[in-house]
Amino acid sequence: MDPEVISNFLSEQREVAPEDLQGRFLTIEDFWDRKLWHQLTDVLVDYFNDPASSPQRLPLFQRFILSFSEKINQLKFVALGLLAATQCSDDHERLTFLTTLTEKVNKPSSQDAYVYALVAASDVKLRLSDYDGARKDLDKAETILDTFDSVETEVHATFYRINASYYQAKLDFAAYYKNALLYLACIDLKTLNPQESELRAYDLSVAALISDSIYNFGELLLHPILDSLTNTEHAWLRELLFAFNRGDLAAYNVLENNLSKSKILEEHKTFLWQKISLSALTEAVFRRPPHDRAMTFATISNETNVQPQEIEILIMKALSLGLLKGSIDQVAEIARINWVQPKVLDMKQIDNMRLRLKDWDSSVNQLGNWIEGVGKDVWAA
């Protein structure tokens, strides 16, 4: 492009820019004139990230940045394009813009930028309810990501965030839960505002509760994102998760009335009762020492509040899900459990383990004293 045209364009943009941003255009023009592409890119990224620059992002990108796009870092080029895309009039225009951007960086040397642009385009397709198109783009992006030895964290974060959005839209709660946690692992939580943190924590909690394949909430219970629910209208949801983790039926009964505040939780009310019954069963087994895990159906019924005629089905469900390992004596109505799935412990559960360790220590000392008492002659020899 003609340098004079570029210079005139930048002058025009400087004049319409907010007064406190006008000085940056002198730096932009200086770096462009001296072909200092790296420095120019950083200044442009900084400028585009300023909210006051929003009206100028699209014209700057289309009439200025595209003229030297091949000379700059392609990942930063896409980042500038994504910021410019926020100024498109609607999602249809935005998708056209991002599709062109994606095609421009689809080169062997810039596959990371291609993935970055591709997943951004899939996000727009999700908003347009083009789920098949979004899934196709996300699968393509995942295939490419798997070939990288390393890639910028921002690329992975964007992929996991949009992949989580897809699974949330499709009501695949387990896949949403996994991808949302991976997204949080890629970012600094301080970059989320309080409303975003609370919403993410709420969605993760709901997904964990109503997924039929998630029975261990350890990773979420330990994640600081969950503290975003404290002192909010959704604080009860955090307490409910901890109640599920420790199989606390009494706490569940207290918190159960809050389920009506969430339509999807209310719809899964029967399933949630079955799920916490399983949690109560695994907790009852966990509290017992390994040598005392032959439990009668009556004992299990008392500790889980499940009807006696449904106990066998409950145990079989726990065995099939891999929450327990053992066998059932249907005639004697006894369940013999030899393994229980590990899980995150709260302070009360840790204290129970401490007491069990003290009992074990006492038993070892008693055994040692008994051996010493009956084998005095042997020890003397």
N, C-alpha and C positions, 0 to 999 in steps of 0.2 A: 504494500500500500504506500502511496505517496507520503513521504515524511511531513510535507506541509499540511496535508489533509489531517494527519494524525495530530499534529501540533495544534491546528485550529480546533479540532474536536475536543482535545484536552482543555483548551482555553475556555471553550463553551461550557464544558462540564464543571470547570473550576468556578465559573461565574454563577452557576445555578446551585452549587453545593452549599451546605450550611457554612456560615462564616468560620466556625472553628475547625472545619475540615478543608478549607480552601488551600491552606499551606501545603497539604500533603500532595496536591497536584503538581506543585513545583518539584517535589522530590520524585514523583512518578515520572514526570517528563524528563527530568535530569537522568534518571537511571535508564529510561528507554532510549534517550539520545546517545548515552554512552554504552548501550548494549550490555548493561549489567543485569542480566536476566534473573539471576538468583536473588539479588537484592530487590529487584523490581517485583518479583513474585511475592516475596515476604511483605513488602509494603502494600501490595494489592490485597493480600489475604487479610492483613490487619485492617485495611480500609473497609473491605467487604463485611468484616465481622462487627463493624460499628453499626448499630441499628439505624443511625441517621443516614447511612449510605444507601438504604434500600431502594429509593426511587432511581438511583443511578446504576445499580448493579447490572441490569439487563443491557442497557445501551453500552456500558463500558465493556461488558463481555463480548457482545456481538460486533462492535465496531472497533475495539481496541485489542483486547486480549487474544481474540482469534487470529489476529494478524501475526502474532509471534508464538502461537501455541506450541509449535513443534520444538521451540528452543527452551522451554521451561520444563520443570518436573511435572510429569503427567498426572501424578496423584494430586498435586496442588492445583493443577489445571482443572481436574474434575471437582475438587473442593470449591473452587471459584465458580464453576458451572452450577453446582448444587445450590450455592447461595444465590446465584443469579436466577435460578429456576423458581425460587420462592416468590418472585415478582411477576410470574406468568399470571394471566387473567383467570385461568381455571385449570383443572386437572388435565383436560384434554390437550390444551396448549402446552402444559408442563410435560406431559408424556411425549409429545412430539419433540420438544426441546431436548429432553433427556435421551430419547432414542437416537437423535442425531449426535449427541455428545458421546453416547456409548459406542456408536459406530466409528467415531473419530479416533478413539483410543484403543480400538480393538486391533492391537498389533502385538507381535511376539515380545517386544521389549517393554510393553506396558500392560501386562495382563492384570497386575494388581489394580491399576487405575480402571481397567475394563470391568473388573468385578465390582469395584466401588460404584461405578456408574450404573452397572446392570442391576444391582440390588436396589439402588435408589429408584430406578425405573419400575422395578417390581412393586415398590411401596406405593407408587401412584396407581398401578394396576389394581392393587388391593382396594384402594379407595374407590376405584371405578367398578369394583366387584368382578374384575376379570381374574378369578382365582386360578383358572387353568394357566393363563399367561404368566401370572406371578409365580406359580409353582415351577413352571418350565424355566423361567429366569433364575430362580433360586437354586434349582437343581444344577443348572449349568454353572452357576457361581460356586456352588459347593464342590463340584468336580474339579474346578480350577484351583480352588483354595487348598484342596487335598494334595496338590502337586507341589505346593510351595514349601520350602524349608523354613522360611520366615516371611512375615508380611507385617505391615504397619498395623498396630492394635486397632486403629480407627476403622480399618477395613473389616476386620473380624467383628468388631462391636456392631457395626452397621448391619452386617449379614445376620448376626444372631438376633438383633432387635427386630428386623423385618421378618425373619423366619418365625420368630415368636409371635409376631402379629398375625402371620398367615395361619398358624396353628390355633391361635385364639379364635380367629374368625371361623375356622372349621370345627371348633369345639373339641379339638384334640388336646385335652388338658395335660396329659403326661408330656407330650412333645413341647407344648408351650412352656411348661415348668422347667424342662431341661434347657431350652434355648434362652429363656428369660434369665436363668441363673448364669448361663455362659456369657450373656450380654453384660450382666452386672460385674462379672469377673474381669471384663475387658475395660471397664471405665472406672474413673474416680467418682465415688458416690457424691462428692461435693459438687460435681457438675450438674446434678439433678436438683431442681428446686423442690421445696417441701411438698408441693402438690403432686409433682411427678413421682417423688419417692413414696408418698402415701398411696397413690394409685397403683404403682408397681407392686408394693407390698400387699395391697388388697387383692390384686389379680393373682399373685403367686399363692397367697393363702387359700383363695377359693379353689384354684387349680389343684393344689395339694390335697385339699379335703375331698373333692368330688371325683378325682381320678381313681379309676378302678385298678390301677397298677402301682400307685404310690402309697406305701404304708410306713415309710420311714422318712420323717420330715427333718432329719438331723441337719442337713445342709442349710435349710431355710431357717431353722430355729437358731442356728449359730450365726446367721448372716445379719450384719447391722441394719440392713434394709428393713427388717421386721420391726425395729424400734421406731420406725416412722409412723406406726399405728398407735404408739403410746400417746395417751392424752388426746385422742381424736374420737370421733363418733364411731370409729371402727376398732377401738381398743379391745372390745369383746372378742373380735376375731383372733387376735393374738393369743388371748387367754384360751380360746377354744383349741387352737393348735397345740398348746402345751398340755391341755387336758387330754387330747387325743394321744399325744406322745406318751403320757404316763398311764393311759387307760383309765382315767378318772371318771367313772360313771356319775358320781355325785356332782362333780363340776359341770359335766355335760348337761345334766338335768337342769342345773341352774341357768346355764347359758343358752339352752335350747330355744327359749322364746325369742332370742335375737335372730334366729334363722329366717323369720318372716321379713326381716329388713332387706334380705337379698332373695330375689325371685328364684335364681338358679339354685341356691342352697335350700330354699323351701321345697323346690321340686325334687331334690335329692334327699329329703329328710329320712325316708326309709333306709336308703343306702347308707347314710351317715350313721344311723343307729347300728346297722350291721358292722360298719367299719370300726366304730368305737368298741363294739362287743369283741371283735377280733383283737383290738388293742388291749382290752381288759384281760383277755385270755393270755396273750403273750406276756403281759405284765405279771399276771398271777404265776405263770411258770417261771419267769425271771427271778421273782422274789424268793423262790425255793432253791435250796442248795442242790447240786447235781444228783446227789444220792436220794433225793426226796421229790422226784418229779413224776411219780406214778399217782395220778389224780383221778378220783372217782368223778363220774358225771355229776353227782350231787354236789360235790365240792366246787366244781367248775360253775354249776348253775348258781350257787350261792355267791360266787365272786364276780360273776358277769351279769347277773340278773336275766339270763337267757332261760327260757322255759326248758325243763328237763328233756322234753321230747325233741328239742332242737339242738341239743348239745353235740350230738354226733355229727350233725351237718356242719356246725360251727368249727369243730376240730378238723374235719375233712377239708373245709375251706381253707383253714390256716395251713394245713399240710400241703395243699395243692398250690398255694401262693408262695410257698417256701418260707413262711414266717416261723414254722416249727418243723422239726423232724422227729419222728417217733412212730408209734403204732397204736392201734386201738383194739382193745379186747371187748368186742360187742356183747359177749355173754356176761362177763363180769362188770361191764360198764366202767371200764378203767382206761384212761389214756396214759401211755408211758412215753414221756417226752425226753429225748436225749440231746436236743439242741434247740436254741431259740435265737432268732435273728438279732444281731447286735443293734443297738440304737443309742442315740444321744440321751444322756441322763440329766435330770434336773437335780437340785440340791437334795431333795428328799430321797430320790432314788440313789444318789451317791452315799447318803447317810446309811441307807439300808445295806448297801454294799460294804460300807465300813463295819457295820455290825456283823455282817456275815464273815468278814475277814477276821474280826476279833474272835468269833466262835471257832473259826478254823484254827486260829493260833492257839486257842485254849485246848482244842482237841489234840493238836500236835503235842502240846506240852504234857497233856494227860497220857498220851501214848508213850512219850519219852520217859515219863516217870514210871509207868507200868513196866516198860522194858527194863529200866534200871532196877526196879524192885525185884523182878522175877529172874533176872540174869546176873545177879551180883557176882556169883562165882565165876561166870564167863568173863565179866569185865575185869575181875581181879586177876585172872589168868593172863 
